[in-house]
Amino acid sequence: MPDNASGGKIGAIKDAGATIHFVNAELGYDAVIEQCEEIIASDPDTYYRLNQYENPDNPKSHERTTAPEIWEQTDGAVTHFIAGTGTGGTITGTGRGLHDRGDVTIVGFEPAEALHAIDGLKFLKEGDHYHPSTYDETVLDEKVYVNTSDAYDRARFLRERYAERNIPIIHPGQHDISTVQNQLRVDDQFLVGTSSGGGLQAVHELHATIGLNSSDTVVIILCDRGDKYADIPLWQDYFN
């Protein structure tokens, strides 16, 4: 992983029992993938890579599960689905599944800057960057670009907006409702990560581009908790 990764993320991986190989962050995320391939090639009988960037089961899992869940929980009223591009599996698979069900606008968002700090997302706007095969841009109806500072501001906004609100759980999935409720807050704060803030900013970018109205039902993915990024300079005041 990049050597500028947050301490919270590093700690979580170590807690799971993994050995971490750090890569100079200035070389970009493609260098992480290259070192991964080198490690596997050095001892293919010991190491195995699930390869979320090329594994077709990545988008297929979202086509099979995420798309019908969104369709059912909105009673088919979803008009726009927005997700960021890391592997591209979420936006690709969910987009395919929603397109099969109705007239839903699929919107992907990417970082606007090459040296961004929106964890989990890939910059693909320009340059010779690795493009995951799990990312099928033909599924997209729209694409928007999000600045790091805007993503951070929107994440803070979500924390403040839901500081005192009870968040109803429509369906807890494999967990009980209390477990899901407990995961939504850290030290009594509603904390989401930068990619979640990026999703909300993408809604605003989309509105500025094509316009949204009160009859639209827009779904975004809040895919990470913010407490893993407490030691990132741009993030520190988030916890004040």
TAVEN-V712037 format. One record per run of one state. SS is the DSSP state (alpha for helix, beta for strand, coil for the rest). FROM is the first residue (numbers start at 1). TO is the last residue. Records with the same first field share a line. If there is no record, write none. Layout:
SS->FROM-TO ; FROM-TO
//
This chain:
coil->1-1 ; 3-6 ; 16-22 ; 24-24 ; 28-28 ; 43-56 ; 74-79 ; 85-88 ; 102-104 ; 112-136 ; 140-141 ; 147-147 ; 162-176 ; 184-184 ; 187-188 ; 191-193 ; 210-217 ; 221-225 ; 230-232 ; 240-240
beta->2-2 ; 23-23 ; 80-84 ; 105-111 ; 142-146 ; 185-186 ; 189-190 ; 218-220
alpha->7-15 ; 25-27 ; 29-42 ; 57-73 ; 89-101 ; 137-139 ; 148-161 ; 177-183 ; 194-209 ; 226-229 ; 233-239
//
